[in-house]
Amino acid sequence: MAENKIPYKIYLDESELPTKWYNVRADMPNKPAPLLNPGTHEPLKAEELYPIFCEELVAQELNNTDAYIDIPEEIQNFYKMYRPSPLVRAYFLEKALDTPAKIYYKFEGNNTSGSHKLNSAIAQAYYAKKQGLKGVTTETGAGQWGTALSMACSYFDLDCKVYMVKVSYEQKPFRREVMRTYGASVTPSPSMDTEVGRKILEAHPGTTGSLGCAISEAVEVATKHEGYRYVLGSVLNQVLLHQSVIGLETKTALDKIGVKPDIIIGCAGGGSNLGGLISPFMGEKLRGEADYRFIAVEPASCPSLTRGKFAYDFCDTGMVCPLAKMYTLGSGFIPSANHAGGLRYHGMSSTLSQLYHDGFMEATSVEQTSVFAAAQQFARVEGILPAPESSHAIRVAIDEALKCKETGEEKTILFGLTGTGYFDMIAYEKFNDGVMTDYIPTDEDLQPGFDAIPRFPGNEF
């Protein structure tokens, strides 16, 4: 298709929507290391995970061989309520930057939850309902996952208990109220409601919380209440599988207009949107069919990939979850109360960690004030107020486009715009008032987290 014929927004027809999720692990030469039992340090068997997760989701979590997994018809039908999401050519941003680069973004904010999280929430709620459960528990950082899951549980008439990181609970009251509107109960974490929450508060009085804390509480509640299971919005293999609809749609849309990206960029907290966006492109790279440059962008205040250790660690602060091999800052690391709430996790998806470790993608960290400067510039020229998490990807997309301006290279840049920032106005207010600050942990700040990573034979780092 000729350059001047490419529209601002590229949509797929309903008939072009994915009917199968893509499992990138099937094409990885080195599979993600298995989850370990924290007591025996032996790989977990499926039945050991059944008290925590839905049985079908356990099967997806452990499946390293099937490249494609059918999307149940009921989930496909739900997806049609808000999918396909648009792939947008950022002509206005290109003009503002005066760059020869071509910039595209996949926009996932066109549903009530405001983000990509609904792609996995509806799948996990479906399997919970299919199993005959009463309800599910979960954690949420920025609130996007909690909002999406509350919507999905409402659709399937399931109870939904959300433990929301305390700093986000306080900064984003309206996000909390959306969850309650859909019927969820929302508790600031850490709380006095759980044994692990009380222990965390005793050890860290006045803490603003972390995703690791909230995960511990949600898992405890799920395992102590009959008919409940725990569901997670990021990190896990099953979540990256469900989120592959993002990348599958994007690749189909780009193929329709004859465009191949050179650089693919996504923000990285636990890994859900980044993994979802890059999966089919990464599959091509792994199979030797094409080459792309992948960049994971994380906050400088919580730099798990760029400064973490590749080791087995607990997935939660309370140390009640299995051990996962990932890039980690230590399960006890509690990041500063920065505003990218969804990127405040101490670790990273095992799948993405392995791909990064094997050199298939890059990672970089960026400071908060520069992120919001990019968010403001994007909002002013593209007309969408981006979520702080997504704005990390915008920051690096702009930087790469400016490099093209310097060199004259006409590279094609693709990034993921995971959602909108309309519930993040306190953060925008601080940036606009000039009182937003940056925090980068020192090596001394990080060392206690590293010291607490379990040591056992085979877990050297």
N, C-alpha and C positions, 0 to 999 in steps of 0.2 A: 504494500500500500504506500502511495506517495506520501512524503512527509507532511505536505500541507493538507492532506485528507484525514489525518489522525484527529479524531474529535477530542474534546476536553475530557469527556468521560466515556469509558468503554465498558459496556454492560454485556453480559452473556444472556442468551435466551434461556428460558426455564429448562429446555431440553438439554442444555449444555452443562447444567449443574452436576457436580460429582455425585456418583452413586456408590463410590467406594472411597474409603480413607486410604491414604498411602502411608505405609510403615517403612520409614527410612532405615530402620535397623536391619531390615532384610538385605540391604545393599552395603552395609558397613563391613569393611574387612575385619575390623576389631569391634566386636559387639560391646555394648555397655556392660560393665561388670555386674554380676547379679546382686540383688539385695541380700544382706546377711542378717542372720539371727544375732542380735546384740549379745546374747548369752553364750552361744556356742561358736559364733563366727563362721557358721556353716551357711551355705546358700539356702534361702527360704524356699520351702515348698509351697505350692498353691494353697493347700489346705491351711497352712499357717497364716495366710493372709486373709482367709475368709472371715474371721471375726472383725476385721477392720474394713475391708472393701467388698463391694458386690462381686459375686462370683464371676460374672461375665467380664467385668472390668479387670479382675485378677488375670483372666486368660489373656486379655489384650496387653496387660502390663508385662507379662512374661513371654509374649510372642515375638521372637526374633527372626522368624523364618518367612512368614507370609507377607509379601510385599503389598498386597491389597486386601482390605477387609470390608465386607459389605456394610453399607449404611442402612440400618433398618428403615423400612418404608415410612413408619410413623415419624422418625427423625427427619427423613428427607422432606416430608410434608411440612414439618415445623420450620425447617430451614427456609422453605419457600415464603414464609411470612416476612423475611427480611433479607434473604439472599436471592440473587447474587448481590454482593456489595460492589460498589463502583471501583474501577481502576481509573485513576485520574492523571492526566498529563498536566504537570504544574507549569503551564505556560507563563503565568503571572510571576511566579517565583523565578523562573529562568530569566525573564526580562529584568526583574529587579536586581538580580545578581550579575546581569550582563555576561552570562556564561555560555559557551558553546555546548555545554553538557545538556543532555535531555533528561528531565527528571519526571519520574512517575511515582505515585503513591497509591497503595491499596488502602481504602478507607473502610474501617470496620465499625464506625460509630453510628451507623444508621439504624439502630434499634433502641428500644427503651432502656436497656441496660447501659447503653452508651459505649460499648466496647466489643471486642472479639470474644470475650469470655462466654457469651451465650452459646457459642459453637460446641463447647464441651459440657457446659452446664446441662443443656437439654439432653445430651447423650447419657450423662451420668444419672440424671433423674429418671430417664426412661428405663435404664437397667435396674435401678432401685425399685421402681414400680413393678417391673416385670418379675422381680424376685419376691414381691409381696411384702416389702418393708413398710413400716409406719412412717419413717422419715430419715433424714440425713443430718449430719453435722459438718461444719466446715469453718475455716478461718477466712478472713479477708483483710487485705492491707489498705489499698486505696478505696476499696468498697465496690469496685467494678465486679469482682467475682461474686461477692455476696449478693449484689443486686441481680446479677444474671441467674444465680442459683435460686434466689427467692422467686424469680419469674418462672423458672423451669419447674420448681416444686409446686407452685400455684397451678400450673397447667396440668400437672399429674396428681394433684390433690395429696401432696406429701408434706409432712411437717418439716420445717427447716430451722435449724438452730445455728446462728452465725456468731463466731467470736471475732470481733473486729479490733485490730491493733489500736490501742488506746489513743495514740496521737492522732490517728485518722478519725476515730470515733468523735474526738473533740473538735477537730478541724473541719469535719465534713458532716454536720448534722443532717443536711438535706439528703445526702446519699443514704444515711441511716434510715431516714423516714421513707425513702422509696422502698427499701427492703421491708420495712414494717407494713407498708401499704400492700405489698404482695403477700403478707402473712407470716413473714419470718420473725423470729425473736432475735434481738441483737444485743450482745453483751460486750462491754469493753474489756480487752485483754491486755495484761493478765488480770484476772478477777479473783474474788474470794469464793467463787462458786465451785471451784474444783480443787482437788488436792495439789495438783501440779501448779495451779495458779497461785495458791497460798505460799507454796515453797519459793516460787520465783519472786513474789512480792517481799518475802522475808529476806531473800538474798539481795534483792535490788529494790529497796524502798523508793517509791516515787518514780519508778521506771515508766517510760512512755511506751514500752512494749515493742514487740517485733513479730514478724510472721512466724518465727520459730516458736515463740511463746504461745501464740494463738493456735498453732497446729497442735501443740501438746494438749491444750485444753479441749479442743474439738475431738481429738482422738480419745481422750479419757471419757468424755461424755458418751461417745458412740459405743465404746466397748462396755460401758457399765449400764446401758439401757437396751433392753431387749427390743428387737425390731428396728434398730438404727444401724447405720453404717456411716463411715467417714468418707467424704469426697473432697478432692483437692483441685484447685484451679490452675495449677502450674506444676512444673518440675517433673511430674511422673510421665512415663512413656505413654500411657493411655491418653493423657491430655494432649501431648504433641501429636498423637495419632489423630484425635478428633479435630485439632486445629489445622491439620493438613488441608482442610477445605479452602483455607485462605490461599495457600500456595498453588493448589490445583486450579482454582478459579483464575488466579493471576496468570499462571502459565498459559492457560487456554486463551485468555484475553490477549496476552502479548503475541501468541502465535497467530491470532486472528488478524492482527495489524502488522505482522512481520517484524516484530521488534525482539531483540535479544539483549537483556541487561548485561552490563559489564560488572557492575557493583550492586550488591544486595545488602541492605542495611536494616537492622532491627534493634530495638531496645532490648536489654537483657536483665531480667530480675531472677525469675525461676526458669524461664525459657519458653513459655507457652506460645507467645506470638511470634518470637524469632524462629522457633522450631517449626511452627505452622507455615510461616511465610517461605522459609528456605527449603523445606523438605523435598518437593519434587525437583527443584533445581539442584540441590545437593545430591539427589539420586542420580541425576545425569552426570554430575562430576565424579561421583564414586564409581559409576559404570564406565567412565572414560568417554562419554558421548558429547560432553561439552565442558567448558571451564567457566567458572565465575569467581569473583572475589567477594567473600562474605565477611561482613563486619558486625560483630556484636558490640553494642554500646551500653555501658553500665555507669551508674553514678560513681564519682570519685569517693563519695562517702561510704560506699558499700561495694568495694571492688573485688568480688569473688573470683572472677576469671583472671584479671590482670595482676592481682596480688595474693590470691589465695593459694592453698595447697591442694594438689590432686591426691586425694586420700579417701579412705572410708571414714564417714562421719555420721553422726545422728542427723536425721532430717529435721529435728525439732529441739527446742531449748530444754524441754523437760526430759529428754532422752528416753522417751517411751516408744518411739518409732523404730523401724528397722534401720540398719546401717546402709548407706548408699555411697558408692564411690563417685566422687564429684569434686569439682573445684569448690573449696570451702574456706571460710574465714573462721570456722569453729562454731559449733552449735550454740555456744554461749555468747557469741558476738551480738551485741545489740547496737545497731547503727544509730547515728544521730537522727534527730527528728526532722529529717529533710522532707520535702514535700512530694517526692516521687514515691508515694506509699507502696505502690506495687512492685518497686524495685529494691525493697529493704530486706530481702532474704539473704541469709548467710551463705547459701550454697547455690548450685546451678544444676540444671537437669543433667542426669548421668549421660544421656545421649549426646547432648551438646558438649558436655565436658570431654567426652571421648573424642568427638570430632575436632574440638579445639586442640586437645592434647596431641592428636595425630596430624595436626597441621592443615586441616581442611578449611579452617576459618580463622579469622583474626579477632582480636578484642581490643577495645580501647575504653578509657574512662574519661568522663567530662564533668566539669564543675557545674553546680546548680545555677549560678547566675548566668553563665554562658548558655545554658539550656533554655532558660526563660527568655533570654535575648533572642534566641532563635525562634522560640514559640511566638513571641510578639511579632517578629518580622513575618513569620508564616501567616499568622492570623490577619495581619494588615493587608497582605497581598493575595492570599488564597481564600480568605473569607471563612475559615474554620478555626475555632478556638481549640487548639489541640490539648490533649491530656498531657500532664507533666511527663509521664512515662514515655509516651510517643515522641515527645519533644527532644529526648536524647537522640533518637534516630534522625530527627530533623536537623539537629545541630551538626551531626557528622555528614549528613547529605549536603548541607550547605557548604561545609568545609571542603568536601570532595569536589563540589561544583566550582568553588573558587580556585581550587588547584587546577581544574581544567581551564579556567580563565587565564591563569598564569602560563600554562603550557600550550594552550590552543587545542588541546585534545577534545574530541567530540564524544565523550563517553556517555553511556546511558546508565543512569542511576535509578534504582528502585528502592523505596523504603516502605516500611509498614506504619501506617497511621492507625494505631490500635483503638483510638476512641477520642471522645471530646472532653474538654476541661471545664465544663460549666459548673461542676461541683467543686472546683479547685480555686475558687475566687479569693480565698484567704491568701493562698500562695501568690496569685497574680497581684493581689493588693500589696503584699510585702515587696514584690519586685518593683511595682510601679512607684512605691513610696521610697525606694532606695534603701530599704532596711534588710533585704534578703542577704544572707551571708553564705559563705562556702565553708565546708568543713572537709578536710582530708585527714583521715586517721594516720597517725605516725606509726612507725614500725613497733614502737613500744605499746601503742594502743592495740595493735593487732596481736601481739604476742600472747596475751592470756587466752585468746580464742584458739590459737594454734596449740598452746600447751595442753588444752583440754581435749584435743582430738584423740580418740582412742588409740593406744599403742598395742599392737599384737603382731605376731609373725605374719608377714605378707602385707602389712600396712605401713611400710616405711615411706617417708617423704622428706 
